Amino acid sequence: MKEVKAYIHVNRAADVVRVLRKAGFTSLMMAEVKGTFEALDAQEQEYSTELGARVITEIKLELVCEAEKVDEVVGLIKDNAKTGRERSGAIYISDITAYHQF
């Protein structure tokens, strides 16, 4: 099993979730996080006094899938999370050593 973790711009999250769910990936976890990606515009930025830097709100998307599905998941995320900037986000893949559903 693999864990796919992606950090994407808020305005692309709905499209990414929609296409993943349509492809059968229905167990998705999402959380708003603060990050230092390049802002799409000035309205997207805010100053974090805790971090001492300008940040934007991003979406952290996580899902677990079978190893042979990773390329499909990554492709769907990359194709649908693009913002038109050189760097639209980041995707990380980790091995899962144990997986239990309850």
Summary of the structure (lengths in Angstrom):
residues: 102
radius of gyration: 14.6
end to end distance: 16.7
largest distance: 43.5
contacts: 267
relative contact order: 0.35
helix: 30%
strand: 39%
